[in-house]
Amino acid sequence: MLTPMALIALGLAACSTPTDSAPTGSTPTSSTPTNSSGEPAASEPAETGTVTIYSGRSEELVGPLLEQFTEATGIEVEARYGDTAEMANLILTEGENSPADVFFAQDAGALGAVAEEGLLTALPNELLELVDERFRSPTGEWVGVSGRARVVVYNTDALTEADLPDSIFGFTDSEWSGRIGWAPTNGSFQSFVTALREIEGEDRAREWLEGIEANEPSVYEGNNPALDAVIAGEVDVAFINHYYLMQRLAEDPDVTAANYYLTDGDPGALVNVAGAGILDTSENSEAARQLVEYLLSTDAQDYFATETKEYPLIEGVEPDAELPSLEEIGTPEIDLSDLSDLDGTLELLQEVGIL
């Protein structure tokens, strides 16, 4: 089990955004497909059975994708939805008695935490090798299925890209006093701080947090409120994930904001993943494998690229045309499994007086 401090940290990380959280409940997400006459279509329920997924991604977001999986394979899906942290804690609490076959998380840290407890089984190499090694478990227990880049979103009426520093550390300069928005209780922000500690070390991470805090940032509950503040001109910049603005631009191309992508391995260029792993206690491991395989299919990757505006992670599927490529961003060198180390992140945020 995780330590009490880590469980508290995961609980704080559950303060995520509406697109990736939903009330917990055991909900069938699909029905048996039918043919043109309305009769059940041919499938092999006796062999494939039902796959149970604990999803840290909301039903609104991934329910249609799971329905597509059932239509394609004939495998029924029973989904339990909740915050990623909530689902991770549930799996850790249930242990060997968990009914889950697949854990679908919005954050690699939660997958790493469950893997560290020996609750995920090794995935087949043919699945792992579909994804760049940066975005999968180095020991093979989980695989990323979509990517989300950290960005600095800025108000385009107040700034141009040329006005922004070339490193996340540049925002500790006093010229940014009163101009920054952040969401320190948000899970994606805490994952970034964990990554910052891993990449730059504890002292450097503390220095960044203290520098931003000295600039009196405005505090928001999540990425969308921070984005709203930038658009409204309450702050000039905010630290969020890239797809929040991309989704907003799809609704209104005239919003006064743009994403700024840091590059060259800067910690601010972190690309985290949503990913999946199979529980080692799964009673239907073949159906579970097929579900993970489907999440890495062209159809599913197209769904992530077009519907959620995230980065697809397999070759042959392109991200939204407005996004820089992952190669252009140049993500920092980090094992995303290490984002499970939330103990030190929570302690550091408390010591600096941010939480």
MOCORLIN-V325659 format. One record per helix or strand of 2 or more residues. SS is the DSSP state (A for helix, B for strand). FROM is the first residue (numbers start at 1). TO is the last residue. If there is no record, write none. Layout:
BEGIN
((SS & FROM & TO) (SS & FROM & TO))
END
This chain:
BEGIN
((A & 4 & 13) (A & 18 & 20) (B & 25 & 28) (A & 45 & 48) (B & 50 & 55) (A & 59 & 73) (B & 76 & 81) (A & 84 & 97) (B & 102 & 105) (A & 108 & 116) (A & 125 & 128) (A & 133 & 135) (B & 143 & 155) (A & 161 & 163) (A & 168 & 172) (A & 174 & 176) (B & 180 & 182) (A & 187 & 200) (A & 202 & 214) (B & 218 & 219) (A & 223 & 232) (B & 237 & 241) (A & 242 & 251) (B & 257 & 260) (A & 267 & 269) (B & 271 & 279) (A & 285 & 295) (A & 298 & 308) (B & 311 & 312) (A & 326 & 329) (A & 336 & 340) (A & 343 & 351))
END
